[in-house]
C-alpha cells in the first residue's frame, strides 16, 4: 500500500506498527518519522516515533517528540503514558551510570534490566549488560547475549569486543586476540578493544617470559616476571590463578615457603578446584611442619579427585601429623635419623651428664625441674632408639608408648638407664659444687662410689 500511496501518512504508520511487532525497531522508526513528515499534525505518528525511540533506548528523543504531540493534543492519555515510560527510562539510565562509576556491576545490571523492560530493542544496553556480566565472571550469560545481537548485526563491533573479553577471561588468549583485531578493523578508534588487546598481549608476554626463566633455572628472575604479570590485570582470574601457582612453585624453589603457601592460597581463592595449588600448598605446609594444614589440603584433593596417588599422599600426611605430635627422640638426642647405635650412645652419654639432676642440686627449683624433664626425655629417647624393634616402630609412626604394644615408657626410671649405661650396680658418680667430676656416691641417689668407664674423660666448659 505504501508503494501505491507514498503520500499517505497512515500507511507508513501502519507499516511502522508491523515492524515493531517483528522487533524491527529501526525500520519502524523510519516509517513513523516518514508518517509525521507527511502529516505534521498526525499525533498517532508522533506516538509511534516515541515508542520506537523508547524501544531503542533513546529517551531524550522520545520526550522531545512527545512534547510536540502534547502541543497538538494536551489531554491525550496515551501521550502521558509514553512520557512516564520515557522518564522512567531516563532514571534507570542515570542509576546505571552511577553504579558504573562505582564499578558496582551487580547494581548496574539490576537497573539495566529495568531499562531493558522498556528499551526492549536497545542493543547498546544489551551489550553493556553483557560487558558487565563478563566483569562478574558470568561468561556463558554474556556470550549468549552478544551472540543473539550478532545474529541480527554480525558487524556489531561492541558485541564482538565483549565476546573477545569472554574468551580472554576464560584463558583463551589467541581466540581473544582474533576478536580484538576484528573489532579494530571494524572500528579503528574502539578504545576499549585497543586497551584490553594491549593488556592481554603484555600479560601473555610476561607469563611466557616467566615460564622460560623457570625452565632455564633462573628462579628469581621467573619470580619477578610472574610478579609483574600479576599486576597487569586483577580481573583475569583464570590466568592469575595460574600465575600465583607458578610463582608459588618458584617460591618453593627459592625456599620462600611462607610466600609460596600464600600464593597457593591466592590461586585457590581464584579457582577453588585447582588441584595443583592444593598439592603445592600441602607440600609447603609439610616443609613448614604445619601438618594439620597439610592433611586438610590432601583431604580436599581426594574429594576433588579420588585417584590412588592422592590417597597415598593423604595417608603419608596423616602419618607425618601423628609423628609430629610425638616426642622427636632424634631431636632430643641431637642426632639425625640415620644415626648409628654408637652415635646414639655417644650423644646420650654427653647429654645425660649435662642434664643429670645431681649436677644441678644447687640450681633454682625452676631450673631443677627443667633439667629433670630433659634428663627423663633423654633416657626415654635412648631406650627407644637403641632397641631395634622399638626404633623400627617409631620410624614407622607407630606409638611406642602404647602399653598394648609392649613398649610403654611411663614407668621408665632415667636413673636406672644412667646407672646401667655407666656400669652401675656398684658404681655411681657425683657432681660436686665446683663443677668438677668426683668419685663419690650420689647424695640420696642410691648409687655407691665408682668411676667413669675406661677411656672416658669429662670436663664442664
MIDO-449377 format. One record per residue: residue in one letter; x, y, z of N, C-alpha, C in turn. Coordinates in steps of 0.001 Angstrom, whole numbers, plus 500000, padded with zeros to 6 digits. Each point is the difference from the previous one (the first is absolute). Example, Ala and Ser with C-alpha at 12.3 -4.5 7.8 and 13.67 -1.06 7.14 Angstrom:
// residues 2
A513190494310507800499110501190500000500900501200500000S499650501050499280500820501190500060499230501090500730
//
This chain:
// residues 461
X500821498795500000499179501205500000500859501260500000X501162499938500680500876501174500044500459500349498593X500321498961499212500459500256498634498895500603499138X498765499583500283498877500531499218499625501400500437X500151500261501300499639501333500533501151500545500838X501095500409499378501192500436500734499804501289500781X498897500669499824499767501253500730499012499823501149X499636498749500304499013499749501054500702499709501333X499891500913500945500652499859501309499496498755500742X498709499699499894499422498868500731500623498685499572X500323499871498700500603498761499518501397499799500614X500773501079500032501332499892500608499898499668501495X499004500587500646499790499730501430499628498540500229X499150499458499141499595498602500132501171499046499761X500825500350498996501146499126499739501009500089501165X500082501174500581500855500178501178499561499055501130X498676499897500191499468499114501042500363498547499724X499941499617498719500378498621499633501470499731500300X500854500945499652501430499844500292500246499844501509X499273500761500788500161499921501451499620498618500518X498931499441499456499571498675500424501051498942499663X500790500250498959501051499070499585501337500305500681X500011501022500862501231500367500702500970500776499141X499508500526498858500863500783499100499786501489500286X500621500435501110499687501343500501500627501107499163X501131499754499392500600501037499157499129500248498765X499522498910499374499114500140498851498688500657500415X499507499615501173498760500585500506500177501497500235X501137500400500539500261501422500255500046500792498701X500626499454498983500084500707498723498613500238499403X499147498981500067498651500158499457499179500993500823X500158499973501314499251500933500862500436501433499736X501281500208499819500492501350499682499458500496498649X499936499071499072499460500385498690498531500372500117X499287499313500877498573500300500183499802501428500508X500782500422501007499825501358500545500589501046499066X500937499583499139500496500961499004498907500326498987X499264498917499649498910500194499039498825500751500618X499804499822501331498861500652500666500471500460501383X500375501255500133500557500534501248498977500078501125X498747499755499690498972500008501051499541498584500364X500731499008499501499617498598500184500509499517501372X499169500136501035500391499674501375500378498519500143X499256499116499372500317498570500089501394499724499443X500374500753498991501346499856499437501061500415501001X499755501125500707500958500436501033500123498950501107X498859499466500393500028498948501034500821498797499541X499846499662498708500744498861499469501505500290500023X500379501216499643501415500391500046500524499872501432X499219500486500972500405499952501412500164498564500479X499055499132499640500084498594500403501281499346499455X500311500316498739501213499433499397501259500510500708X500010501295500295501165500578500682500190499369501388X498894499795500713500091499354501316500513498577499848X499469499265499023500442498617499781501483499930499655X500507501060499343501405500026499612500888500674501055X499388500379501130500777500552501106500279501477499927X499374500723499077500242501434499849498871500775500669X500076500131501312498940500661500756499936501491499688X501144500626499756500028501441499706499214500310498732X500243499221498950499268500206498743498513499731500190X499675498988500800498593499670500250499292501164500691X500621500573501029499380501121500718499827501215499094X500958500234499117499911501144499080498792499869499079X499822498822499426498890499824499062498655499947500737X500027499511501242498766499963500785499537501406500384X500942500906500209499612501390500279499343500638498783X500475499630498820499357500497498778498570499462499891X499839498729500311498665499409499940499088500615501048X500545500282501171499200500596501082499517501398499629X500812500701499231499563501323499554498765499898499102X499925498881499269498855499801499109498782499521500778X500214499079500956498880499461500787500420499935501476X499848501105500727500472500097501390499377498963500936X498826499524499743499311499091500917500056498540499553X500870499713499066500091498642499473500642499074501037X499266499006500444500463499080501059501176499149499528X499955499568498757501064499147499463501336500737500004X499941501311499724501240500794500024500583500029501410X499129500202500998500477500053501379500615498657500428X499399498901499562500531498675500347501402499783499414X500175500431498761501314499839499373501034500920500657X499543501188500427500917500898500717500480499357501308X499079499354500692500361499317501250501040498924499737X499815499229498921500968498957499642501367500608499673X499987501085499222501260500636499608500733500556501220X499256500598500929500621500539501222500554498872500876X499297498868500051500506498841500750501297499480499389X500036500005498672501210499549499310501184500915500325X499738501313500047501057500959500357500540499706501398X499090499742500941500432499716501374500825498709500069X499566498977499288500752498735499982501402500205499439X500083500762498914501308500239499390500902500820500920X499422500921500740500782500775500979500552499084501094X499160499066500482500439499073501047501096499061499482X499878499610498735501053499163499396501317500762499986X499945501275499623501211500826499944500635500144501380X499181500207501026500524500141501369500669498702500462X499337498881499761500564498711500422501279499679499230X500017500351498715501183499749499176501187500810500510X499748501241500409501072500851500525500635499391501247X499239499207500737500506499345501212500485498578499727X499957499597498731500340498620499619499111498995500721X498773500428500316499019499122500662499154499363498900X500534498963499396499375499440498812498727499222500296X499873499462501189498755499305500353498834500989500030X500236501126500658498948501029500047499732500556498616X501058500196499240499831500511498632499134499054499176X500235498705500119499205499017499251498544500022500456X499784500195501305498625500098500497499248501121499284X500627501160499903499341501134499345499973499832498475X500986499319499448499971499702498570498809499118499650X499714499042500857498842499131499763498699500798500031X499921500976500929498802500861500046499912500833498716X501153500479499553500020500800498772499609499153498791X500496498768499958499705499130498862498548499528499973X499308500090501133498563499727499983499277501028499135X500571501197499928499432501084499184500672500050498634X501344499977500010500762500117498755500302498608499460X498957499300499591500125498579499658500877499751498774X500180501026499173500786499803498781501332500714500028X500438500434501171501237500784500095501214499085500075X500726499895498928501176499131499961501140500552500853X500093501328500096501058500590500816499857499599501472X498749500042500490499770499595501390500281498511500184X499652499197499013500259498559500082501497499711500013X500738500713499135501452499808499976500627500454501316X499495501106500534500511500484501292499758498978501094X498800499438500011499707498968500992500927498798499806X500209499592498766500884498863499727501423500289500493X500462501231499802501342500375500458500102499901501524X498957500465500684500010499941501471499875498568500494X499307499156499247499951498580500354501397499376499930X500788500455499032501389499528499911500762500379501259X499819501248500447500703500452501203499584499195501230X498797499431499967499512499169501102500277498513499760X500781499708498960500406498633499646498835499123499552X498948500612499540498860499234499468500162499921498479X501030499272499600500407500009498593498956499373499076X499383498920500430499005499333499143498820500931499731X499530500703501043498885500930499825500390501137499067X501227500490500151500467501103499150500079499559498546X500553498808499772500126499509498628498634499778499358X499061499517500765498650499790499469499388501317499523X500205501060500790499428501298499637500630500553498723X501338499962499920500642500590498820499794499138498757X499905498697500167499736499141498843498636500317499394X499031500298500862498675500377499509500066501299499198X500788500945500480500156501275499288500677499768498652X501036499165500006500765499783498770499199499234498947X498946499313500408499131499348499019499309501028499116X499684501151500579499311501057499253500970501038499439X501171500116500647500959501019499577501410499419500159X500446499272498999501261499259500112501217500910500100X499824501256499630501119500940500053499953500913501209X499253499634501028499913500835501198501323499892500767X500809501059499912501344499978500582499967499811501518X499016500625500657499920499883501456499706498559500425X499114499342499259499666498611500332501192499085499769X500740500233498930501197499190499727501053500233501093X500109501251500434500925500345501086499653499223501276X498715499946500338499591499295501222500259498505499863X499748499457498829500285498569499810501501499738500138X500817500923499499501450499882500183500380500048501472X499302500849500755500252500091501438499711498660500690X498908499366499600499653498693500577501120498993499764X500512499984498799501079499068499659501277500330500776X500296501277500110501205500441500708499959499599501472X498859500233500641499891499700501425499793498512500283X499758499226498942499937498549500167501292499335499537X501074500809499955501347499518499712500110499377498613X499397500689499012500122499597498603500538501205499221X501267500370500254500518501266499477500045500099498480X500358498924499319500138500085498545498664500327499334X498935499318500424498672500292499448499577501413500371X500335500427501208499669501361500431500715501022499123X501289499749499712500756500929499155499336500159498638X499529498901499427499333500056498694498757500899500052X499243499904501088498806500830500145500362501478500129X501013500299500808500383501400500201500540500605498695X500742499199499254500499500477498701498841500278499044X498981499128500029498817500196499163499287501298500379X499863500237501293499354501231500465500737501217499473X501331499987500098500789501163499588499989500195498485X499745498932499252499806500176498540498653500663499718X498980499604500782498671500591499812499933501429500539X500656500210501138499946501316500654501386500323500550X500868500582499184501395500266500412500122500855501261X498974500764500329500061500860501193499307499361501209X499758498709499969499351499317501122501006499893501141X499943500940500929501024500111501036499996498819500965X498818499506500355499939498860500932500702498781499423X499730499721498730500639498844499366501501500212499902X500413501216499675501427500300499900500699499790501351X499363500486501074500599499908501342500121498554500475X498919499243499855500029498626500504500911499128499136X500077500294498711500903499256499108501455500214500430X500339501244500292501350500328500460500310499302501323X499022500036500902500160499366501318500165498487499859X499184499401499152500041498548499824501334499547499416X500524500766499024501295499643499403501125500104501022X499965501049500828501036500172501015499947498885501043X498774499625500385499831498921500978500565498691499460X499675499699498765500494498768499364501527500029499905X500548501152499648501448500129499861500712499755501327X499528500646501074500652499853501308499902498569500519X498848499386499778499829498616500444500977499073499274X500123500178498695500901499149499215501458500248500376X500350501269500259501370500313500425500301499352501357X499021500027500899500171499349501291500193498503499849X499208499382499116500126498559499766501378499652499437X500486500831499068501317499743499410501105500113501057X499902501022500849501003500171501058499982498809500956X498807499501500301499889498841500898500658498769499379X499744499772498711500566498835499321501522500057499973X500551501214499955501454500176499974500615499978501396X499147499870501026500509499967501365500260501368500601X499547501054499311500164501365500520498782500325500882X499984499437501184498793500035500831499652501401500506X500987500772500403499692501347500488499455500872498866X500571499865498818499501500748498845498568499593499680X499730498695500051498642499502499749499036500553501044X500437499997501252499167500538501093499640501457499719X500968500784499586499764501427499723499063500191498812X500159499186498963499153500124498805498553499616500308X499808498952500791498637499628500391499368501110500849X500812500629500825499495501109500815499547501155499117X500782500317498979499626501054499049498709499629499270X499902498754499605498800499548499269498749500127500865X500127499693501288498838500051500902499468501412500188X500817501004499735499570501384500172499273500548498773X499982499243498905499466500535498738498486500056499981X499322498925500387498536499963499907499402499180501134X499667500642501116499423499282501156498692499282499683X499317500403498936498712499379499676500142498656499290X501194499725499464500176498751499253500310498863500970X498964499460500597500163499042501090500565498665499540X499620499546498822500504498709499527501515500048499809X500464501030499302501442500121499764500736500311501288X499432500852500828500673500364501243500121498818500952X499017499114499993500107498793500829501232499199499587X500224499865498704501170499274499504501283500741500345X499951501336499918501191500788500321500360499874501482X498997500028500850500267499815501437500599498618500257X499448498987499332500539498644500175501438499925499498X500260500602498827501357499986499465500972500705500946X499548501130500568500883500718500920500210499189501283X498977499277500419500159499130501173501027498905499718X499967499437498809500959498966499623501421500547500044X500172501202499428501318500637500018500398500353501428X499026500507500777500275500367501381500488498819500824X499422498834499766500451498809500734501415499627499600X500350500231498727501375499738499552500982500957500677X499527501217500292500840501012500648499926499910501527X499303498969500485499810499789501442499178501118500648X499167500646499197499069500999500538498676499286500292X500025499155501009498872499097500224498750500734500471X500161500981500859498830500766500454499357500732498826X500845500618499169499502500692498806499305499018499065X500590498827499860499423498989499110498623499560500474X499840499817501316498682499608500508498983501117499774X500420501254500169499093501124499761499583500062498534X500947499741499094499675500018498573499059498853499630X500215498842500594499075498879499756498602500346500493X499928500640501156498700500409500535499321500980499060X500778500945499447499445500967499047499477499280498754X500746499011499530499559499232498830498703499251500295X499919499414501184498805499246500389498797500920500174X500239501201500514498902500964500143499414500372498642X500843499975498968499534500306498649499415498784499298X500453498822500403499532498743499372499946498924501081X498817499795500563499844499100501152500301498547499663X500026499645498725500272498617499620501398499786499461X500916500901500308501358499960499457500834498968500769X499980498754499523500646498889500701501499500235500181X500680500473498953501445500212500093500350500988501107X499149501018500170500270501004501036499843499392501392X498985499150500179499836499318501289501204499097500292X500458499269498988501134499097500191501266500774500343X500227501104499291501187500813500274499934500588501401X498830500508500377499875500592501334500173498942501086X499441498820499777500142498921500984501468499648500204X500739499924498897501427499676500114500747501099500755X499680501249499723500633501112500719499665499939501490X498749499672500313499609499869501408500832498910500685X500222498908499298500791498922500594501427500459500274X500580500726499059501362500493500192500067501015501136X498872500690500235499923500952501102499545499330501300X499809498668499928499540499199501142498617500423500483X499170500448499058498600500301500307499164498823499485X500082498910500725499470498743499482498474499936499985X499347500652500929498535499992499986499475500701498752X500629501136499645499593500721498786500259499150498759X501114499276499996500319499140498859498945498904499830X499598499389501102498986498944499934498689500559499444X499618501188500431498749500599499493500061500199498487X501161500447499501500120500200498554499939498679499243X500676498985500500499951498694499321498588499412500054X499279500239501083498613499536500078499150500696498940X500231501284499819499261500744498969500300499426498615X501271499710499747500398499450498706499314498662499739X499952499135501016499374498689499799498492500111499804X499404501087500506498570500202499720499783500449498558X500967500735499461499897500456498613500313498866499026X501052499240500318500459498925499110500489498846500876X499290498887499972500293498895500908500965498990499373X501049500475499329500946499026499456500933499498501102X500638498880499758500761499304501028501220500795500465X500618500741499099501178500773500388499647501057501048X498853500671499819499592501017500967499619499366501340X499416498809499935499677499289501245501277499618500742X501030499605499244501275499661500632500624501225500666X499930501134499313500544501229500571499266500379501290X498683499808499993499218500286501213500412499061501131X500159498726499672500405499016501020501355500373500602X500952500366499136501330500389500477499928501265500854X499144500941499597499867501246500758499430499745501388X499065499061500082499423499673501307501049499356500909X500870499169499414501090499403500785500933501094500508X500329500958499117500873501095500414499351500836501095X498691500182499890499288500756501042500094499261501339X499799498694499941500081499204501231501406500072500589X500994499891499127501380500079500470500311501358500614X499425501046499405500303501354500486499495500226501409X499002499216500402499442500164501339500745499170501042X500939499151499547500812499223500925501251500782500359X500699499518501005501312500552500299500951499591498878X500852500924499608500989499708498960501272499502500682X500113498692500095501118499415500730501342500327499351X500019500054498686501246500349499316500428501428500358X499011500882500022500292501395500335500429500127501461X499363499241500873500337500045501433501457499617500218X500466498979499272501393499559500148500956500756499086X499445500846499131500856500785499120500697499189498936X499316498957499487500578499169498941499033499978498811X500519499631498826499114499915498840499309498638499954X499064499851499103499177498799499975500746498756499520X501175500214499439500796498856499553501145499700500959X499939500552501207501096499839500962500206498532500367X501275499639500158500336498629500417499830499868501510X500037498765500488499893499775501445501130500695500756X501192499961499432501134500648500655499786501513500111X499452500601498945499743501446500036498928500331501033X498999499133500095498928500207500977500545499885501421X500840498971500236500570499814501335500916501166500376X500787500457499034500908501114500267499223501254500377X498922500246499264499189501185500282499305499875501354X499509498795500282499346499792501297500966500267501149X501203499431499878501001500163501060500225501490500282X500178500769498939500286501431500156498820500747500625X498791499754499470498841500765500449499516499564501382X500143498715500308499559499521501309500842500622501110X501281500115499739500871500618500999499686501483500176X499666500647498912499684501433500071498722500248500787X499002499127499841498682500274500579499684499183501252X500950499165500463499705499190501185499627500909501172X498923499705500709499525500878501083501045500290501064X500886499015500298500986500222501057500993501100499639X500164500229498711500905501068499599499400501370500288X498672500041500146499299501277500181499344500069501385X500650499368500978499425499954501350499804501372500611X500872500936499638499912501343500578499287501002499094X499384499524498885499297500901499075498641500387500581X499353500972499341498665500407500431499012498873499746X498865500047500672498986498952499824499570499894498547X499878501156499328499588499989498599501031499297499133X501282500336500200501053499368499209500106498508500314X499857499660501294500023498583500365498932499220499235X498780500565499981498875499319499347500267499835498505X500537501027499367500277499935498563501036498927499695X501052499921500830501032498994499764499489498589500290X499121499869500979499409498691500289499178499503498808X499205500897499436499193499632498825500907499610498847X501044500814499780500915499716498900500721498678500220X500408499740501223500702498762500330499108498788499730X498723500126500373499059498908499762499785499779498498X499867501097499230499799499879498553501214499351499339X501190500358500458501218499419499438500028498496500231X499635499590501223499968498570500306498957499280499172X498834500623499826498927499392499203500427499861498550X500613501044499457500465499955498613501051498907499824X500906499912500933501062498991499923499427498587500032X499000499792500872499429498659500129499286499559498732X499429500933499253499301499656498756500985499821498854X500902500950499838500861499993498814501102498961500059X500257499439501175500998498919500080499355498625500008X498690499967499879499270498732499910499510499860498550X500480499002499308499718499853498557498510499990499699X499210499239500756498559499901499739499289501313500302X500353500583501127499351501262500372500327501102498999X501253500047499592500403501041499036499276499819498670X499859498762499558499286499736498744498551500454500101X499362499686501142498624500457500215499917501516499983X500937500627500703500019501468500074500145500606498604X500911499449499209500240500517498651498799499802499086X499181498957500281498792499768499195498837500873500448X500205500750501067498936500867500490499095499321500997X500346498797500427499186499298500985500278500551501391X499038499833500876500095500547501351500757499025500897X501282500296500244500800499110500840499648500178501472X499213501034500331499579500212501384498668499340500312X499462499256499025498734499305500211500254498747500825X499486499925501241500253498821500843499601498704499331X498964500030499133499549498766499351501028499509498996X500868500918499589501035499596499059501222499436500687X499967500014501326501118499431500734501185500923500116X499835501286499679501133500915500029499681501240500811X499237499889501055499656501158500807501220500565500692X500004501355500218501139500652500618499611500795501236X498768499864500435499559500785501138500769499648501266X500481498734500089500662499563501235501518499962499868X500543500651498946501444499998499808500660500856501084X501057499477500605500787500746500978501282500454499304X500127501279499678501183500471499274501284499741500776X499913499946501340501201499722500798500488498574499783X499055499075499798500394498618499737500720499890498656X499474500736499003500657500005498689501415500563500138X500107501097500748501288500652500202500965499057500719X499473499325501052500833499094500785500487498835499143X499075499468499176500371498874499154501016500428498948X499811501181499452500882500472498930501420500200500520X500126500585501200501310500307500539500545498886500907X499509498761499753500547498849500710499567499932501441X498678500277500245499439500081501353500162498709500790X499048499777500861500093498838500872500723500412501263X501348500125499945500766500400501186500649501355499790X499778500638498873500694501268499749499064501114499634X500327501215500392499227501170499651500883501215500038X499423501169499671500825501196499886499267501176500586X500759500967500492499408501175500624500588501260499397X499117501013499811500452501285499502500217500898501206X501232500482500194500308500850501139499492501405499809X500169500827501010499490501364499954500839500900499110X501237499596499680500875500866499216500187499480498574X498983499354499475499962499568498604501049498962499652X500666499405500956500915498920499691499284498679500072X500570498952499510499385498687500055500764499177501015X499352499557501085500665499318501099499514498565500113X500900499157500501499622498614500267499408499941501389X498702499895500067499310499966501293498604499499499771X499233499851501063498622499544499853499075501147499693X498902499739499232498969501015499774499263500218501297X499905501235500452499211500241501215498563499589499762X499546499022500724498609499581499887499681499283498731X501003499649499187499701499393498710499922498499500065X500564499426501023499993498528500088501186499390499308X500897500829499385501171499444499331501164499970500968X500854499010499909501219499954500799501132500727499304X501216499971500570501145500663499382500445499261498761X500740500687499131500472499368498778500759500985499150X500186499674498745500732500888499090499428499885498608X500427500931499082499559499945498614500505498755499306X499300499574498963500507498878499220501381500332499453X500784498983499776501367500184499530500049500806498718X500899500958499975500197500791498788499085501184499867X499052500217500946499065501107499872500494501182500811X500026501158499434500441501221500681498893501034499900X499732500703501026498922500980500009500467501295500629X499640501107499410500357501308500557498882500972499704X499538500724500991498969501017499780500663501269499498X499397500586498925500559501245499474499469501206500731
//
